[in-house]
């Protein structure tokens, strides 16, 4: 009819947005193809991002595996249980064991180190513990106390100090000589701020303890200048008894510094139980919690001893069940899930916030059956008496998995990813970073490092007695290096020099072609042969650095960007093609006065008047 709009459907034009998407898509594909042609694969690139670079440690004895455990293998009779204990400790990624060495058992009579009951050396039982620790790559912290009856006052308690501190100092010297090169860390006494760990029934005496410590320290250093002495950890307590039968660890530490303790220990010790609080709870002199140790640190700084690290000799939370009465809950109570989670979180907190924190020795790994289940102390264990693991063991095992690999950053020679095999000894040297380094002179002794990166630099000593280190990378001698080779075709680093010098050696540069950089394994072995001019086989390491080439990061980022843009462009392009075409409508001018209807068809003319034509099958009726 004349009043109805008349529209004409025009041709569908090529969309400018489709043309733009085509161009965008092609450019992204070209960029991606160029990057892939350079040898990059995107599968590895989609792995999680690397952690931030590791910052260098400035205090000695802090860049190391922080996980340690207390063990009681001197009470264990069956050797298979000793071995199983060490095996499970190593499998959990733990690096340290703290073991008590009883002076009374080792020297039952003055100058006599023989066990007449079993007709064997009194060292033998403890030697076996050290031997197993070495076999499983664990370092020993030796707690040395429990004087024999002949050395302490008659009728005194077994933990009483000796009548003459020189007898203890002499024993410490003998102990250091016996285990030289095998035990490097010795704790002198334990919790002397309690009368039960000193002279039972008599006042505790910080000045007397410092005298004992000083004499032991001097004797140990005469036997081995590089042995490290830990002072006794103090029992956590917030009350000073009027009769001085026990003192707060804060009061006692203050008195130790007033008595001149600073020069006579290399490492400060502390106990860090969490009690009922999570790791992040702030310190308070009137409350027991993990961060209470920060109050001890303030005292150290007050007396100018801020360059000394703190190790935690007893650490953890107690998971006593609800049926243990409140009066037995000396260490508070948390659930097993909280015990597991907070133990790991506490160590993470210390590593992130306390640059002075070192080894954190969990109390305890496993007891031998002498602690009954109705005692709260039973519920510190990581492993039950039958060796079934607790949630705490599993949490620690999971947490230590990342400690075995060195990511980009600067590391000390004590760092967890660097594993030692054979005879390696820590040396105190002011010329070294963090005032310490690692030395070995026994052919066959080995260092193994797993790292993730493209570059590796070693800081080494060269000198008149320098030896040679055989170098293997990913199982291939000298791979990725330009080192000289010996008559057997083995690549080596020669550490001989007429004069002593410390050098940074860029051992590996641009190792590998994939992104991200893959894990690599470096082995350094002290060689039998040495430079003809050298006086020995000495090899000294003062840390290492791991790096990543920036070009890899750039190419990886561009590859990822190109892939993302290609995907976006492709999706949008497909959407555009699948979208139904929009008709282009344009009005056609019509003069209603001149509009003429088309002539009727012959069929329409044949229909009787008043009837509509039938509907076509292809049209709606």
Legacy VTK file of the C-alpha trace (Angstrom):
# vtk DataFile Version 3.0
C-alpha trace
ASCII
DATASET POLYDATA
POINTS 621 float
0.000 0.000 0.000
1.104 3.582 -0.505
1.638 4.314 3.212
4.013 1.352 3.788
7.811 1.993 3.823
9.717 0.595 0.945
13.290 -0.640 1.777
16.010 -1.990 -0.423
18.655 -4.459 0.830
22.060 -3.308 -0.317
25.225 -5.434 -0.761
27.203 -6.412 2.401
30.517 -4.468 2.417
33.831 -5.981 3.658
34.123 -5.004 7.349
37.056 -2.762 8.180
37.270 -4.464 11.648
37.831 -7.836 9.957
40.637 -6.373 7.872
42.248 -4.966 11.033
41.958 -8.321 12.800
43.563 -10.084 9.823
46.504 -7.697 9.936
46.835 -7.982 13.714
46.698 -11.773 13.551
49.312 -12.020 10.809
51.746 -9.679 12.575
51.460 -11.638 15.828
52.027 -14.923 14.001
55.087 -13.514 12.231
56.541 -12.389 15.570
55.836 -15.738 17.168
57.307 -17.654 14.237
60.485 -15.604 14.461
60.874 -16.370 18.124
60.148 -20.062 17.685
62.726 -20.171 14.907
65.283 -19.122 17.515
64.759 -22.399 19.319
62.314 -21.429 22.042
59.561 -23.746 23.166
56.536 -22.411 24.962
55.863 -25.449 27.127
58.666 -24.733 29.612
57.914 -21.016 29.457
54.482 -21.583 30.922
56.064 -22.890 34.131
55.725 -20.788 37.320
57.884 -17.684 37.569
61.249 -17.855 39.279
61.499 -16.581 42.864
63.093 -13.166 43.418
66.916 -13.071 43.428
68.547 -14.237 46.641
70.185 -11.435 48.618
73.680 -12.017 50.013
73.988 -12.865 53.703
76.298 -10.624 55.719
76.409 -12.638 58.964
78.223 -15.975 59.196
76.265 -19.184 59.773
72.979 -17.807 58.401
72.984 -18.857 54.715
72.296 -22.553 55.235
69.582 -25.158 55.460
67.496 -23.862 58.392
65.861 -27.211 59.166
67.343 -29.226 62.022
66.016 -31.799 64.500
66.883 -33.051 67.966
67.664 -36.760 68.176
68.355 -39.199 71.033
70.335 -41.925 69.287
72.635 -42.394 72.276
69.635 -44.132 73.892
68.905 -46.312 70.868
70.252 -49.865 71.039
69.368 -51.378 67.659
71.478 -50.145 64.774
68.688 -50.464 62.199
66.645 -47.929 64.165
69.562 -45.496 64.174
69.922 -45.895 60.435
66.186 -45.595 59.827
66.142 -42.378 61.860
68.921 -40.796 59.800
67.366 -42.043 56.575
63.996 -40.429 57.330
65.630 -37.184 58.469
67.568 -36.905 55.216
64.493 -37.857 53.163
62.612 -34.937 54.724
65.241 -32.480 53.469
66.533 -31.710 56.968
70.208 -30.757 57.154
71.133 -30.835 60.858
70.883 -33.148 63.865
71.454 -32.012 67.447
72.678 -34.853 69.636
73.744 -34.899 73.269
77.228 -36.272 73.999
77.493 -37.326 77.626
80.818 -36.468 79.207
80.077 -39.059 81.916
79.797 -41.858 79.350
82.824 -40.891 77.278
85.270 -40.229 80.138
84.069 -42.410 83.035
87.425 -41.971 84.813
89.927 -39.103 84.520
91.797 -39.472 81.227
90.214 -42.882 80.577
88.071 -43.317 77.448
87.333 -47.006 77.800
84.017 -48.682 78.577
84.992 -51.479 80.940
81.436 -52.898 81.031
81.499 -53.812 77.341
85.268 -53.851 76.916
85.364 -51.309 74.096
86.133 -47.664 73.448
83.681 -45.328 75.140
83.719 -43.229 71.962
82.352 -46.083 69.852
78.644 -45.520 70.425
78.919 -41.836 69.567
81.264 -42.492 66.650
78.532 -44.615 65.093
76.045 -41.732 65.319
78.515 -39.380 63.619
79.283 -41.988 60.962
75.593 -42.365 60.074
75.126 -38.597 59.971
77.997 -38.324 57.494
76.590 -41.159 55.400
73.283 -39.330 55.013
74.792 -35.887 54.494
73.732 -34.471 57.867
75.754 -32.086 60.018
75.977 -32.620 63.768
75.463 -30.046 66.506
77.026 -31.616 69.583
75.545 -30.730 72.957
78.285 -31.581 75.460
77.391 -31.750 79.173
76.489 -34.307 81.893
79.769 -34.439 83.828
80.949 -37.708 85.376
80.637 -38.193 89.125
84.390 -37.815 89.618
84.304 -34.288 88.134
81.384 -32.776 90.102
80.695 -32.270 93.822
79.709 -35.372 95.763
75.957 -35.835 95.934
75.253 -33.256 93.239
72.706 -33.718 90.460
73.919 -35.311 87.185
73.734 -31.977 85.342
75.681 -30.018 87.962
78.736 -28.115 86.674
82.181 -29.566 87.452
83.964 -28.655 90.663
86.843 -27.338 88.563
85.880 -25.876 85.165
89.329 -26.830 83.850
88.323 -30.493 83.818
85.447 -29.693 81.474
87.710 -27.511 79.323
90.186 -30.383 79.032
87.412 -32.726 77.942
86.180 -30.234 75.340
89.700 -30.066 73.905
89.820 -33.863 73.716
86.378 -33.937 72.129
87.379 -31.425 69.429
90.555 -33.351 68.607
88.650 -36.628 68.386
86.026 -35.262 65.985
88.122 -32.707 64.149
86.903 -32.364 60.571
83.686 -34.232 61.408
81.866 -32.127 64.021
82.182 -28.380 63.545
79.566 -27.042 65.996
79.669 -27.621 69.755
77.148 -26.390 72.318
78.580 -25.746 75.789
76.041 -26.827 78.431
72.263 -26.409 78.406
69.776 -24.064 80.118
71.981 -22.865 82.994
69.288 -20.370 84.074
67.468 -23.295 85.769
68.876 -24.717 89.003
67.896 -28.219 87.835
70.338 -27.775 84.931
73.005 -26.232 87.147
73.344 -26.901 90.883
70.007 -28.229 92.055
68.724 -26.321 95.053
71.373 -23.603 94.704
71.135 -20.197 93.000
71.918 -20.050 89.307
75.052 -18.060 88.477
75.573 -16.408 85.083
79.117 -15.335 85.948
80.099 -18.916 86.827
78.623 -20.149 83.557
80.571 -17.562 81.545
83.767 -18.752 83.260
82.970 -22.345 82.258
82.199 -21.201 78.703
85.360 -19.112 78.415
87.644 -21.959 79.462
85.889 -24.427 77.162
86.056 -21.960 74.262
89.784 -21.368 74.672
90.499 -25.101 74.928
88.412 -25.859 71.826
90.131 -23.161 69.758
93.560 -24.477 70.738
92.534 -27.882 69.412
90.930 -26.485 66.237
90.780 -22.732 65.583
87.907 -23.233 63.142
85.518 -25.152 65.386
82.404 -23.106 66.194
81.215 -22.758 69.789
77.570 -22.219 70.675
76.676 -20.892 74.093
73.977 -22.707 76.047
70.365 -21.946 75.107
68.360 -20.542 78.002
65.051 -21.921 79.228
62.085 -19.687 78.399
60.816 -18.115 81.621
59.282 -14.774 82.577
59.801 -14.934 86.343
62.906 -14.138 88.380
62.810 -16.314 91.487
63.668 -14.357 94.684
66.065 -17.161 95.654
67.507 -17.232 92.107
66.641 -20.884 91.616
65.565 -19.815 88.155
65.749 -16.589 86.201
64.070 -15.213 83.131
66.192 -15.845 80.067
66.167 -12.078 79.504
67.606 -11.372 82.954
70.138 -14.189 82.692
71.358 -13.114 79.240
71.822 -9.563 80.502
73.945 -10.929 83.358
75.954 -13.039 80.902
76.852 -9.929 78.906
77.729 -8.085 82.080
80.085 -10.995 82.848
81.782 -10.592 79.437
80.289 -13.442 77.387
80.586 -11.815 73.935
84.104 -12.977 72.908
83.580 -16.579 74.036
80.918 -17.905 71.700
80.679 -17.812 67.918
76.930 -18.390 67.813
74.272 -17.342 70.311
71.705 -20.010 71.152
68.030 -19.651 72.030
64.962 -21.769 72.619
61.944 -20.749 70.550
58.752 -22.538 71.507
55.534 -21.169 70.037
53.259 -22.142 72.946
49.665 -21.126 72.031
50.430 -18.332 69.564
50.953 -18.408 65.790
54.407 -17.408 64.510
53.482 -13.814 63.737
52.293 -12.864 67.236
54.353 -9.886 68.469
56.874 -10.313 71.286
55.909 -9.400 74.842
58.087 -9.792 77.976
55.033 -11.134 79.813
53.993 -13.653 77.164
55.538 -16.825 75.771
55.606 -17.084 71.988
57.892 -17.646 69.026
58.925 -14.023 68.496
59.997 -13.640 72.126
63.515 -14.286 70.825
63.472 -10.749 69.397
63.772 -9.518 72.995
66.997 -11.519 73.343
68.244 -9.929 70.139
67.677 -6.455 71.587
69.920 -7.341 74.535
72.644 -8.556 72.171
72.459 -5.300 70.228
72.502 -3.303 73.450
75.920 -4.808 74.240
77.261 -4.399 70.687
77.007 -8.086 69.742
74.798 -7.562 66.682
77.244 -9.270 64.301
76.611 -12.654 65.917
73.917 -15.030 64.598
71.340 -16.849 66.697
70.603 -20.542 66.311
67.491 -22.123 67.777
68.384 -25.295 69.652
64.830 -26.204 70.636
61.966 -25.035 68.437
58.360 -25.958 67.846
54.763 -26.271 69.006
53.200 -28.985 71.166
50.162 -30.893 69.863
48.970 -32.552 73.071
45.473 -34.084 72.735
42.474 -32.826 74.757
42.783 -35.592 77.369
46.126 -34.219 78.624
45.188 -32.120 81.694
45.960 -28.406 81.693
48.473 -28.677 84.546
50.712 -30.821 82.314
50.690 -28.392 79.389
54.087 -26.810 80.020
54.438 -25.744 76.372
50.807 -24.889 75.603
48.651 -26.851 73.188
47.758 -26.584 69.491
46.229 -29.000 67.003
48.399 -31.299 64.891
47.416 -29.280 61.824
48.502 -26.035 63.526
51.713 -27.660 64.748
52.617 -28.682 61.207
51.635 -25.404 59.567
53.099 -23.063 62.197
56.426 -24.895 62.357
56.970 -24.305 58.644
55.597 -20.761 58.805
57.886 -19.915 61.731
60.980 -20.934 59.786
59.752 -18.980 56.781
59.161 -15.942 59.005
62.678 -16.165 60.436
64.263 -16.372 56.982
62.288 -13.374 55.737
62.522 -11.095 58.787
65.577 -12.124 60.830
68.865 -11.835 58.895
70.613 -13.054 62.050
68.712 -16.384 62.229
70.480 -19.657 61.461
69.561 -23.293 62.108
66.182 -23.950 63.738
66.339 -27.327 65.461
62.868 -28.790 65.915
62.152 -30.466 69.238
62.145 -33.393 68.478
62.339 -36.012 65.707
61.632 -39.312 67.458
61.951 -40.642 70.983
63.015 -44.175 71.804
60.011 -45.084 73.972
60.986 -43.523 77.291
58.407 -40.697 77.084
54.884 -42.016 77.862
51.752 -40.896 75.960
50.322 -39.273 79.101
53.193 -36.748 79.038
52.750 -33.576 76.989
56.345 -33.912 75.772
55.296 -37.020 73.843
53.436 -34.792 71.357
56.381 -32.831 70.017
57.480 -35.791 67.880
57.809 -35.639 64.102
57.838 -39.425 63.826
56.215 -41.941 66.147
58.183 -44.645 67.925
57.185 -47.095 65.169
58.506 -44.605 62.549
55.083 -43.625 61.200
55.283 -39.933 60.224
53.081 -37.237 61.728
51.571 -34.293 59.797
54.547 -32.263 61.031
56.991 -34.562 59.237
55.030 -34.339 55.986
54.787 -30.539 56.219
58.546 -30.214 56.684
59.234 -32.625 53.824
57.088 -30.534 51.488
58.613 -27.255 52.678
62.208 -28.323 52.043
61.755 -29.308 48.401
62.839 -25.877 47.133
65.968 -25.800 49.314
67.840 -28.197 47.044
68.097 -25.794 44.093
70.018 -22.512 43.868
67.977 -19.881 42.025
69.489 -16.630 40.728
71.350 -14.739 43.442
74.447 -14.698 45.633
75.088 -17.583 48.051
77.547 -18.437 50.777
79.436 -21.718 50.688
77.180 -23.015 53.490
73.995 -22.643 51.391
71.596 -25.576 51.350
71.845 -26.361 47.586
75.595 -27.033 47.923
76.107 -30.549 49.270
79.396 -31.849 50.624
80.864 -35.297 50.359
84.147 -36.161 52.005
86.402 -33.946 54.075
85.364 -30.273 53.953
85.894 -27.909 56.858
84.494 -24.428 57.542
87.258 -21.858 58.063
87.065 -18.514 59.817
88.721 -15.908 57.606
88.158 -12.126 57.737
88.959 -11.967 54.007
85.911 -14.082 53.182
82.371 -12.885 52.739
80.470 -13.373 56.014
83.927 -14.089 57.518
83.863 -17.791 56.635
84.739 -20.151 53.790
84.894 -23.878 53.055
88.178 -25.748 52.667
89.169 -29.242 51.618
92.507 -30.872 50.828
91.604 -34.559 50.566
91.545 -35.926 46.988
88.161 -37.364 46.155
86.234 -34.925 48.361
83.314 -33.595 46.395
80.951 -30.599 46.222
77.641 -31.004 44.386
75.485 -28.028 43.405
72.075 -28.039 41.740
71.209 -24.653 40.262
68.692 -23.098 37.895
70.213 -20.501 35.610
72.467 -19.844 32.656
75.521 -18.406 34.450
77.558 -19.598 37.426
80.431 -17.777 39.126
82.637 -19.245 41.872
84.665 -17.271 44.398
87.827 -19.302 45.083
91.199 -18.962 46.734
94.418 -19.410 44.787
97.706 -19.873 46.576
101.047 -21.701 46.804
99.296 -24.781 48.237
96.338 -24.689 45.843
95.101 -27.925 44.322
92.930 -28.732 41.339
89.174 -29.200 41.083
87.769 -31.562 38.459
84.665 -29.974 36.929
81.625 -31.881 35.671
78.431 -30.224 34.405
75.316 -32.352 33.929
77.441 -35.483 33.948
79.858 -34.280 31.247
83.391 -33.195 32.101
83.819 -29.486 31.478
80.572 -29.078 29.538
79.907 -25.417 28.762
83.396 -24.344 29.887
86.717 -23.613 28.214
88.793 -25.204 30.977
92.064 -27.033 30.332
92.052 -30.820 30.462
94.414 -33.306 32.046
95.946 -36.377 30.461
92.689 -38.283 30.991
90.663 -35.624 29.176
89.053 -34.312 32.366
88.421 -30.570 32.712
89.873 -28.901 35.802
90.282 -25.614 37.663
93.863 -24.990 38.776
94.005 -23.114 42.090
97.785 -22.760 42.262
99.279 -19.274 42.424
102.682 -18.120 43.768
100.851 -15.679 46.056
97.515 -15.982 47.826
94.624 -14.283 46.058
90.838 -14.463 45.996
89.319 -14.636 42.531
85.846 -14.599 40.981
85.802 -17.255 38.263
82.906 -17.100 35.747
82.759 -20.840 35.281
79.603 -21.003 33.154
78.112 -18.343 30.886
75.010 -18.756 28.740
74.574 -22.431 29.600
71.667 -24.051 27.735
69.464 -22.826 24.899
65.961 -23.206 26.304
63.785 -20.774 28.154
63.389 -20.788 31.027
66.871 -21.897 32.096
66.880 -25.516 33.171
68.222 -27.135 36.324
71.877 -28.105 36.067
74.163 -30.159 38.263
77.738 -29.102 38.945
80.271 -31.404 40.578
83.650 -30.255 41.892
86.061 -32.993 42.982
89.510 -32.463 44.500
91.918 -34.098 42.043
94.797 -36.419 42.885
97.138 -34.505 40.594
98.133 -30.901 41.181
100.342 -28.257 39.670
104.011 -29.333 39.854
104.792 -26.105 41.698
102.018 -26.499 44.290
102.726 -27.418 47.903
99.385 -29.165 48.458
95.829 -29.933 47.365
94.026 -27.131 49.203
90.769 -25.974 47.608
88.836 -23.147 49.299
85.386 -21.925 48.244
83.919 -18.615 49.418
80.467 -18.757 47.886
78.956 -18.675 44.413
76.517 -16.706 42.270
73.814 -17.917 39.887
72.613 -15.695 37.051
70.211 -15.638 34.110
70.941 -13.937 30.807
68.554 -11.017 30.233
68.155 -11.928 26.560
66.383 -15.075 27.602
63.948 -13.117 29.686
63.272 -10.687 26.832
62.750 -13.403 24.232
60.540 -15.360 26.582
58.413 -12.329 27.322
58.076 -11.504 23.606
57.195 -15.090 22.757
54.506 -15.133 25.402
53.174 -11.765 24.236
53.081 -12.887 20.596
51.257 -16.071 21.488
48.727 -14.155 23.533
48.102 -11.588 20.804
47.762 -14.313 18.181
45.208 -16.104 20.287
43.179 -12.973 20.951
43.225 -11.961 17.285
42.230 -15.443 16.148
39.299 -15.644 18.550
38.008 -12.234 17.550
38.415 -13.067 13.858
36.348 -16.255 14.225
33.684 -14.394 16.119
33.507 -11.792 13.338
33.085 -14.472 10.668
30.368 -16.303 12.583
28.365 -13.137 13.255
25.279 -12.971 10.913
25.591 -10.245 8.257
23.807 -7.042 9.121
21.585 -5.957 6.195
22.245 -2.552 4.867
18.824 -0.925 4.515
18.199 2.160 2.514
14.837 3.828 1.956
13.430 4.109 -1.602
11.327 7.235 -2.281
7.765 6.369 -3.388
5.032 8.710 -4.718
1.817 7.321 -3.252
-0.294 9.006 -5.989
1.532 7.297 -8.777
1.841 3.899 -7.079
0.372 1.134 -9.220
-0.221 -2.389 -8.113
1.196 -5.113 -10.333
-1.201 -6.883 -12.672
-2.740 -10.022 -11.179
-1.447 -13.368 -12.302
-3.549 -15.817 -14.230
-3.962 -17.927 -11.086
-5.238 -14.953 -9.130
-7.668 -14.188 -11.920
-9.025 -17.776 -11.787
-9.920 -17.712 -8.111
-13.557 -17.177 -7.265
-14.312 -13.861 -5.696
-14.196 -13.699 -1.905
-11.612 -16.571 -1.501
-7.966 -16.232 -0.565
-5.290 -18.163 -2.453
-3.915 -21.281 -0.676
-0.668 -20.979 1.264
2.533 -22.102 -0.400
4.387 -24.970 1.362
7.486 -22.762 1.600
5.666 -19.791 3.080
3.878 -19.399 6.396
0.118 -19.427 6.154
LINES 1 622
621 0 1 2 3 4 5 6 7 8 9 10 11 12 13 14 15 16 17 18 19 20 21 22 23 24 25 26 27 28 29 30 31 32 33 34 35 36 37 38 39 40 41 42 43 44 45 46 47 48 49 50 51 52 53 54 55 56 57 58 59 60 61 62 63 64 65 66 67 68 69 70 71 72 73 74 75 76 77 78 79 80 81 82 83 84 85 86 87 88 89 90 91 92 93 94 95 96 97 98 99 100 101 102 103 104 105 106 107 108 109 110 111 112 113 114 115 116 117 118 119 120 121 122 123 124 125 126 127 128 129 130 131 132 133 134 135 136 137 138 139 140 141 142 143 144 145 146 147 148 149 150 151 152 153 154 155 156 157 158 159 160 161 162 163 164 165 166 167 168 169 170 171 172 173 174 175 176 177 178 179 180 181 182 183 184 185 186 187 188 189 190 191 192 193 194 195 196 197 198 199 200 201 202 203 204 205 206 207 208 209 210 211 212 213 214 215 216 217 218 219 220 221 222 223 224 225 226 227 228 229 230 231 232 233 234 235 236 237 238 239 240 241 242 243 244 245 246 247 248 249 250 251 252 253 254 255 256 257 258 259 260 261 262 263 264 265 266 267 268 269 270 271 272 273 274 275 276 277 278 279 280 281 282 283 284 285 286 287 288 289 290 291 292 293 294 295 296 297 298 299 300 301 302 303 304 305 306 307 308 309 310 311 312 313 314 315 316 317 318 319 320 321 322 323 324 325 326 327 328 329 330 331 332 333 334 335 336 337 338 339 340 341 342 343 344 345 346 347 348 349 350 351 352 353 354 355 356 357 358 359 360 361 362 363 364 365 366 367 368 369 370 371 372 373 374 375 376 377 378 379 380 381 382 383 384 385 386 387 388 389 390 391 392 393 394 395 396 397 398 399 400 401 402 403 404 405 406 407 408 409 410 411 412 413 414 415 416 417 418 419 420 421 422 423 424 425 426 427 428 429 430 431 432 433 434 435 436 437 438 439 440 441 442 443 444 445 446 447 448 449 450 451 452 453 454 455 456 457 458 459 460 461 462 463 464 465 466 467 468 469 470 471 472 473 474 475 476 477 478 479 480 481 482 483 484 485 486 487 488 489 490 491 492 493 494 495 496 497 498 499 500 501 502 503 504 505 506 507 508 509 510 511 512 513 514 515 516 517 518 519 520 521 522 523 524 525 526 527 528 529 530 531 532 533 534 535 536 537 538 539 540 541 542 543 544 545 546 547 548 549 550 551 552 553 554 555 556 557 558 559 560 561 562 563 564 565 566 567 568 569 570 571 572 573 574 575 576 577 578 579 580 581 582 583 584 585 586 587 588 589 590 591 592 593 594 595 596 597 598 599 600 601 602 603 604 605 606 607 608 609 610 611 612 613 614 615 616 617 618 619 620
